[in-house]
Amino acid sequence: MTEKMNVDLQWNELNIILAIGRAGTLSGAAKLLSQSHSTVFRQINAIEKKLGVRFFERLPHGYIKTEAGETAVRSAEKIDDEMHGLARELIGKDSRLQGTIRLTAPEGLSQTLLAPLLASFCQSHPDIHIDLIVSGSDLALSRREADLALRVTNKPPETSIGRRISLFRFGLYTTQNYLTKHKDAEFEDYDWLLNDDSRNWFSASFWKKIANPQTKRAFSSNSIMSIFNACKSGLGVAPLPCFLGDSDKKLKRILIPAQETELELWLLTHPDLRSTTRIRTLMTFLYESLEEHTALLQGIS
């Protein structure tokens, strides 16, 4: 008699299929799952052998879903959404001023305006633990990658709710010593210090002026604070958020780009979490506290 095939598919197995489907590569899936590349490789092979189904075609550039893979990933996404929805609903019923809040915010805000505010909040609410994720990327509030997000954007995700805190302006900054040494230089002759996100801050027409092939890029970094410090050292000219550039006496603002480059600072959460007492409390605190800095955020001297 032929042994009956075990076709039971556990959630942890479906989650592996989902991760590979989303990432398209084993290394990407391993990162999503916080596992090693080799572990994910062994697991997907074992799942396919167990079920007698091939979910992915192995190609040189990645893993491509088969028809069975497409079906499995769609089902996994529905289950994943349901599970995260249940978690948000349960957390939303939590009325205690205790527990962990995952807050994400950009690097510059995290290290300057936000740091003392969070310290004050934690001192007033010792049973609340803040897990600060320093990132400007769009972590998914719906998937509990973060509970709260401070984001610089003109288009908050439709799946989130929140409050606009202030306009958020950028300018060009350098030291007076640098300007003196380059008093006869044309705009495009400056030594530019550029952050990886700079292209998102300025209009296309403005960006072309500082990112054309003839522009001298003296320094670049994915860290806005590294750009800020390089600018203070007199290395060149940098596009910086006004709250950073205007707050340092070593720096001189030489230009604020046109209104079309203005963004907004938002404090966002998922609708299911708005009734959670600890999250609502932190939102109110941050909104009121950051509102006191609107002049600095807007670049109003």
C-alpha positions, 0 to 999 in steps of 0.5 A: 500500500502506498503511504499517504502523503502528508499534505498538512501545511503549517503556518510557519511553513506558509510564512516561509513561502510568503517571505520568499514570495515577497522578497524574491530571493533567499537572502531577502527572505532570510532578512525578513524572517531573521534567519540564515540564508542556509536555513531558509534554503533547507526549509523551502526545499523540505516544504516542497519535498513534503508536499510534492509541489514546486512553489518557486523556479530557481533562476540566477536572478532570484526565486520566481513563483510558480502557479502553485506559488502564486496561490500559496502567497495569496493565501498566506497574505490573507492569513498574515493580514488577519493575524496582524489585524487581530493583534492590532484589535487586541492591542487597541483594547489595552487601556493600561499605561504600560507596555512597549511602543515601537516608534519610527522616526528619521535620523535627524529628528531622532538624534536632536529634537526627539531625544530629549522629548522621549527622555521626558516622556519615559521619566513621566511614564516609567512603565512604558518602554519606547523602542525607537527605530531610526529610519526614514523608510516606510515601515508598515504600520499595518504589519506592526513593524511600527506602532507610531511613525514620524514621517516627512511627507506630503502624502501619508499612507491612506491606511494610517491616521494621524496629525500634521504637525508642521510644514517641514522645510529644507535649505542650503547651508555652509560655513561663513569661512567656506563662503569667504573662500569661495566668494566668486564661485558660481552655484554649480562650482560649490563642493556639494555634500549630499545625502542619499535622500536629497533627491526626494527633498527638492524639485526635479529642476532644482536637483538637476542643478546640484546633481549634474555630471559637472557638479563636484560631490565632495562627500556623500552619505546615507546619514544626514547627521554625517552630512550635517557634521561635514558641513559644520567642518567647512567641507562644502555646501549641503542641503539640510532640514532647516531645524538642523541647519538653523540650530547651529551657529557655525552654519549659514543658510544661503538658500531656501528652495522654492515652495514646491519643495516643501514637505510636511511632518506627520505623526501617524499610527494605524486606525486600530491602535488609536484607542490604545491608551499608551499610544494615544498618550504618546501621540498627544505628548509628541504632537504638543511638544513638537508643535512648540518647534514649528518655527524651527521646523519651518525655517522661520528665523 
